[in-house]
C-alpha cells in the first residue's frame, strides 16, 4: 500500500502550541525566520489556557521594595535548593520584559485605578508580584499569543500528532507525524526543533490536565532523539483538585481561592493548616498544603469522598464574583454548587512536572544539536517546589530566548544532513501499530498505568511501593506489545492514544527510577521511609533510560541571592505519618 506522506520544510519547527511554543514561534516570525507550529489539540485550548491565578514578575507596582533578585531568592528558597541558579536568574531578571511583551501584544491585565498593573500575593512570595486577569490569566495569555501569531501569519497545524523526532549523528533534522483526522503522514524537515509539548502529570489518575494532554510526549520524543530527563520524580501535587464528577476529577480550583482568603477545613471542621504552617496557614507553599491535606485524609479526618473542604463562603459575594469568577462558574457547571454559600470538596491533584527534558541554562539546548526544550517540557527552574505563577513567566522568557537561539542556529547552518533510515524507522513504527490486531485495549492499559502511579508514586512514596510500581509497569509494557489500534470514521485518535501510552510508560519508568534514587524527603518528594532531607541529595537526578540515573551537581547560589533567602528550609511539620 502506498503511504500518503506530506513533505514540508521549514527553518524551525515548534512542537506544541501552548504559551511556550507560541511565544517561541512569535519570536521567530518577528525575526523573519520561517517557522511552523504543530499541536495535537486546538490552539485555543492548549494547557496554558487552564492556568488561572497569575504570572510573576517583580514589577514593584504594589510593593516598591520588591526586586528581581528577591524573586530569584524566593524561587531558589522554595525549590529546596534544587533549582539551577542561572536559569532562575534568567527568568526573574527577564520577567518584566516578558510582561512588557504581553502588553505589546494586547494582554488585558487587571489594573489599579491609576493604570498600574495590579499584583497579588501567591503562596510563599515575599511581596505581591503576581499579575493577573481575573482568575483566567492563562486563558487570556493564550488568546493574546494566538492573536499575535495570527497577525504574523505563523502556520499553526493543530491536528498533527508528532510520533518521532528525526535525528542523524546527534543532530535533529525534523519530525514525523500524522493528521489526527485523516491519518495522513507528515515528514517535516527543519534546521532546528523546539520541543514545547508539556509535562507528564496525566500519568496519575487525579490530575489537573485534560484527558489527552501532558502524557509525557516531550519525554519520549527527547529520549528517543538522544536527550535525557532531569528530575522526573519532582511532580507538584496541587492542593486543590475537584473530586467529583469522576470525568472531571482533578480539575483545578485556583490557588487564587486561597490567596483571596479561602480556608481549609477537615471533616471535623478544623482549620488544619494550623498544624502544618501556623504562620502562613493557607498561604503556605503548595507542597506543604498538598501534604497537609493528604495527611489529614490518610489520618481519617477527610470528607466522605476522601478529601478536605475549601471554603470561601465567608468572603463578600462581590469579592468572589470579581476575583474568582472562573471558580464560581466551574463549580456551578460541574456540581451545581454555589461557592458563595457552600464549601468545595477537594483533594491533592497531580498538577505540574517540575522536572523535564535536560537543558542548558543559557539557551535550553538539549545536548542534541538543533533540539531545544521549553516550558513544562524543560527543567531547571522549579526544583522540588514550584512557586505559583512562575511557570507562566518562564514561557515568556525562554520562549523569546530559545526563539532567538534557534533562529541563530538555523541561519548559521552550512548544510542539513538527513537520514532515510531515521524516516523509515519512524514510518515503520506507525505502520506496525496500524497493522496490529492485538487484543489489548489502549484505554484500559492507560487506566492501569495511572492506577499504578497513583498507588505507588503519589504524594507520599516508599521503596516497597516504588519497587512494586516498577514490577507492575514492566507487566504493562509487556501487554502494550499486544495493543490493537482501530482508526474509524471519526479519525485516528486511537492511534494517538497508543502513542500517548508509549510516552506515559517511558515517563512512568523515569519517575519511578528517579524516585527510588531520591532517598529523602524534599519539597514535593515525600519518602515515608526517608522522612528527612539529605544534604548529599542536593543534586539533580538525570535519567537516560531504564535504570540509568546519574547525579548532577547544581551550581552554587550567587551571594546576591543567598543573602536575600530565609534560612527556614526544613521538613518539620511536613511528614506526619
N, C-alpha and C positions, 0 to 999 in steps of 0.2 A: 504494500500500500504506500502510495506517495504521500509523505507528510507535508502539509502546507506550513511553511515557515516564512514569517515576515522578517526580513532583514532590515535593521535600522542601524545607522551610525550617528554618533553624537560625540562632542568633545568630552562632556561629563554626564554620567548617568547618576541620578539620585534615586535611591530605593527607599520609599516611604514618603507619604505626602502629609504628614503631621507638621507641627510647628518647626521642628528641626530641619526636615527635608525641604520644606517650602522656603525657609529663611536662607538656606544654602543656595537653592535654585534662584532665588531673587538676587542674591549677591552675584552669582554667575551671569545672570541675564543683564544686570546693571553694568557689568564689566564687558558686555558684548561677547560673552562666551556661549557657545551652543550648549544647551542643556535640555534633558528630558527628565521628568519626574514620574516614577511609577508607584502605584499604590494598589493594595488588594481590597480596599474599601472606599466608598465615596469620599472625595476630598473634603467635603463639608462636615464629614462625620468621623474624621480621624480622632485618635485617642486624646489629642490635645484639647479637643472640644469639651471633654469631661472635666478638665481641671477647673476647680471652682474658685478657691479662695483668693489667689492673688499671685503677684510676681514681684520678686525682691530686687531692690536697688537702693543704695544709701543716698537718696536724693536730698535728705535732710529738710524736706518740706514741712514736716511736723515737729521733728526733734533735731534742732540745729547742731547738737553735739555729735550726731551720727557721722560716720565716715566709712569709706570702702574698706579701710583697714580693720575697723571694728566688725564689719560684716564678714570679713575674712576670718577674724579671730573667732567669731561665733560659729562659723561654718566648720572650722577646724576643731573647735571645742566639742561640738555636738557630733562630729564624725568619730569620736572616741579615738582620735589621733590616727585614723586610717586614711583620711583624705590626702591627696597629693597637694602639698602647699603651693606648687607652681600653678596647677590647674585652678586651685582656689583663688590665687592672686589674679589670674587672667579673667576669671568670671566676675569677681567682685569689683575689680578695677574697671572692667569694661561694661558693667551693668548699666550705668547711667546712659552710655551711648546706645545700649540695646533698647532702653525705654525711648530715647530720642528717635531711634529708627522707627519704632512702632507709632510714635506720634506723627512722624513724617508720612507714614502710610495711612494715617487717619484713625488710629485706635481711640475709641471713646472712653478714656479713663474717668473714673469718678474724681470730682474736683471740689475744692473748698470754695466758699463764696467769692474769694478774691482771685480765683483761677488756678491756684496751686493744685498740683496732683495730690489727692488725698492718699494718706498711708495709714495702715492699721497694724496692730500687733498681731504677730503669729507666735505660736509656742516657741520659747527659747531664744527669741531675738532680744537683744539688749534694748533696742529702740524700735519705734514704729518705722518700718521700711518696706511694708508690703503694699504696693499699688494694686488697684483692683477695678473691676467694673461689676458692681453688684456682687453676686456670688456665681457669676458665669464668665469669669475672666478668660479662661481658656477658650471658650466658645468665641468670644469677641476677638481674641488674638488670632484664632484660626480663620475667622471671617476676614479679618484685616489682611492677613498674609495671602489668602486665596485671591482676594480682590487685587492686591498688588501684583501677584503672579500673572493674573489675567491681563492686567494693564500692560505687562511686559511681554505678553504673548508666549509665556512659558508653556510648552506642551505638557499636559498632565494626563497620563493614561492611568485611570484609577480602577481599572478592571483587569490588571495584569498581575499574575502571581509569579514571582521570581523563584525558581527552584534551585539554581546554582549560579555562582559567580564563575566566570571563565578566566582561568589563570594559566600562564605559561612562564616557566622559570621564575617563580615567585613574583610575577608581575601580572596584575589584573588587566584584562583586555575587553571586559564586557560582562554580560549576564545572559542567562537562558530562562525562558518562562513561557507561560501560556495565558490565553484570554479566558477569564472565568466564565464567560457566557458561551463563546463559540468553540473554545478549546484550541483555537489557532495558536501555533507556537511562535515564539519570538526569539530571534538571535539578535542581541543588541551589542554592537561594538562601541567601545568607549575608551578614551585615553585614561580616564580616572572614574572611579565609582565611589559614591558617598553612601554609606550604609546608615539609614535612619529609620529602621523598621521596628523600633521599640524593644521592650524587655521580655520577661518570661513569667510574669505573675499569673498567667492563665493556666499554669500547670498546678495551681491549687484549686480546690473546689469552690471556696468562697473568695471572690476577688472583685475588685472594682473595675476590672476590664470587661469589655463585652465578650461575647461567646467565642468569636474567631479572631481575636487580636491578642498581641503580646504572648504568643505561643512559643517564643524562643527562636523565631525565624532568623534574627540577626546573629544569634549564637551559632546556629548551624551553618549559615552562609559563610560566616567568617572562618570558622574552624575548618570547613572543607576547603577553603581557599588558602589555608596555611596560617590563619590568625590564631589567637589564643583568647581565653576568657579570664577576666580578673574578678575575684571576689563574688562568684555566683551565689554563695551561701548568704550574702548580706541582702536580705529582702525586707523591705519595710512593710510591716503589717499596720495598716491604718486603723486607728482605734474604732472608727465608727462606720461600719458597713451594715446595711439592712439585712435582716434575717428572712423576711417574707416580702413578697411571694417568692416561691422557690426559683422561678425563672429569672428573678432579678436579685437573687441572693448575692450580697457583697456590694450592691450599688451604694455609692458613697454618700454619706451625709457630711457635707463640707466641714472642715475644721473651723470655718468661719462661725459655725453654730456655737462652738466653744469660745472662739475669740470674742464673740458678742455677749458672752455671759452665760452660756448654757451650762447646766450642772449634770454631773454623772452620779447616778444612784444605783445601788444594788437592789435585789428583791426585798430587802429589809428596809429600804428607804434611806440607807446611809449614804452620805457623800463620801464614797470610799477613797477618793484621791487623798484625803487627809492621812491615810495610812502610808501612802507611797511618796508623795511630794507635797507636804503641808504648806510649803511656801508658794509654789506655782499652781498647785491644785490642778484644775482642768487645763491650764495653760502650760503644763509640763510638756516635755518632748514626746513625740509620737511613740517612740519605743517604750517609754515608761508608762504612758497611758494605755497602750495596747496590752502590755504585760500585766498591768494592774487589772484591767477588765478580764483578761484571760484567767488570772489568778482567782479573782472573785468567782468567776463561773465554775472553775475547777474545784473551788472550796465549797461549792453547794449554795452559794449566795446569788446565783444567777436567776434570771427570769425563767418562766416555764419553757420557753423555746431555746434556752441556753444562751442568753445574752444579758445585757445590762440596760438601764434606762438613761437616755439623754433627754433632758427636759429644758425647753426654752419657754414654756408656757407662762413663766413668771415675768417675762420681758414684755414691754409695751407692744401691743399689736402692730403699731406703726413701725417700730424698730424691725420686727420680724418681716413685715411686708417690704420694707425698703432695703434691708440689709441681707435678708435671707429668702429672697423671692423664689429661687430655684428649689431650695429645700422644701419650702411650703408647697410648691406646685408638685414636686416629685412625690411627696407623701400623700397628697390628695389623690393623685393619679394611681399610684400603686396600691395604696392601702385604705383610701377614703378616710385618712387620718388628718385631723386639723391640729397642726402643731402649736397653734396659739392656745389650744385647750388641753392637749394630751401629750404625754411623753412619747418618745420614739424608742423602739426596741432595737438595739444594735449589738454587734459583736465585731471583734477584730477581723479585718479582711486583707488579703494579700494585695498590696497597693502599688509598690514601686520596686523595680530592680535597681538597687544601688550599685551593684557590680554590673559588669557587661564586657564588651569586647575590649581587650587591652589596647590602649592608645598612648602615643607620645603626648606629653603635656602641650608642647608648643603648637602643633598643627593637627593633632588627633589622627596622625598616620598610624597604621596598624602593624607595621613591620612587613606587610605585603605591599610592594611598590604600587602606588596609584590607588590604594584602597584606604579609605578614611571611615571613621565611625563617629556619629554624633548623637546627642540626646540620650534617651534611656537605653539606646543600644550600646553606648560607650560606658566608660568607668573612670573613676579617679576623683570626682568632685565630692561625693557624699559620704564615703567611708561607711561606718557602721550605723549611722543615723542621719537621715536627710532632713534639713530644715525645710519646713513648709514654705513654698514659694520659690525655692532655689531652682527647681527643675525647669520652670518656665523661662527664667532668665538665662539659664545655661543654653537653651535652644537658640536664643537670640545672639548670644555672644559667640558661641562656637559655630553656629550656622554661618555667621559672617566670616569668621576666621578660616574655616575649612573651605568655604566657597572661594575665598581668596587664594588659599593654598592649592586647591585643585585646579583653579584657573592657571596659576603659575606653572604647575606641573604639566598641564596639557600644552601650554604654549611652548614650553622648553623641550618637549619630546621630539627627538630626531626621527623616530620611526615607531610603528606599533607592530609587534610580532604576535601573530595569532597561532592557535593550535587547533587543527582539525580534530585531534584526539580529544581535547577538552570538550569541544562541542558535541562530539559523538557520545562521550560519556554522559553528558547532561541529557541528550536526546534519549539515550538508551534507558536512563533511569525512569523517565516519564513513560516510555514505551512499555517497560516491564510492568509498571503499575497498572496501566490500562489493559494489558494482556492477561493480568492475573485473574483467576477465577476462584481465589481463596475464599474460605468460609467465614473468616473473622470480620467483624463489623468495626469500622474505624471509630465511630462514635462510642461504642461500648469500650473499646480499648482506651480511648482518651479519658473516659469517665473513670476507668480503673486506675489509670496513671494519676489522675487528680486525687482519687481516694488515697492512694499510696502516699503522695506528697503531703496531703493534709494530715494523715495519721502519723507519718514518720518524720516529717521535716517542717512542722508548722511553727507556731510561736515559740514553743519550747521543745528541745530535742535532747536525745541522749544516744550513746553509742549503740545500745541494743536495737533501738528503733531505727537508727540510720542504717545499720547493717541489714536489718530486716527489709528496709526500703530498697537497698541495693539488690537483694535477692529477688524481691517482687518485681523490680524493674527489669532484671535480667530475664525473668519469665515472660514479662510483657513484650520485651524485644523479640523473643522467640516467636510469640504469637503474631507479632507485626509482620513476620515473613509471609503469613498466610492471609493478608488483608485482601478483600475483594473491593474493587473500585468500579462504580457503575454510573458513569455520566448519563444524564437523561435530558429530556426536552427543556428542563429548567436551567441546564448549564452544567458546568464542570466543578461545582462546589465539592462534590465527593472526592475528586482528585486533590483539590486544595486541602481538604481535611486530612487526607493521607499524608501530605507534606507537613501540615501543621503537627501531626502526630510524630513524624520523624524529628522535627525540631524540638517538640516537647520532650521526647525521650532523651535527646542529647543534652538539653538544658537541665533535665532532672538528674541525669548522671553527673554532670558538672557540679550541680548544687549539693548532691549527696556526698560526692567525693570531698569537696572543699569543707562541708560541714563536719565531716569526720575528722579532717585535719585540724580544724579550729577548735582545739580542746580548751575552750574558755567561754566565759560569758562577757560579751562586749556589745553594747548598743542593742541592735535588733536581734543579735545572735545569742540565744539563751540555751546553754547546755546545763541541764539539771544535774548531770554527773560532774561538771566542772563549773561550779557556780561563781568562781572568782575570775577577775581579769588577770591575764598572764602577760606580763610585760614583754616576754620573749616572743609573743604573738602580735606585737605591734608591727605587723608586716601585712602586705597584700599577698593573697594566695592566687597563683596563676595556673589555670588548668589548660592543658593542651591535648587531652584525650583521656579515655577511661583509666582511672588510677594514677594519672600523671599530674601531680600538684606540686608546684615549686613555690618557695617563699621568696618574695621580692621585697627588698629593703625600701623604706619610704624616706625621701629626702628630709633633712632636718627642717623644723619650722623656723622661719626667719624671726629675728628678735623683735621686729616691728609688730609682728602678730602675737608672738609669745607674751609680750608684756601686757597685751590687752585681754588675754584669756583668763578666765576664772579657773582657779585650781580646785574644781569640785567634781572631777570625773571619779565616780565610784559606782559600785554595784549595790551599795546599801539601799534597802527598800525596793530592790528590783526583783529579785527572785524569791518568791515566798512559796515554797512547795512543801 
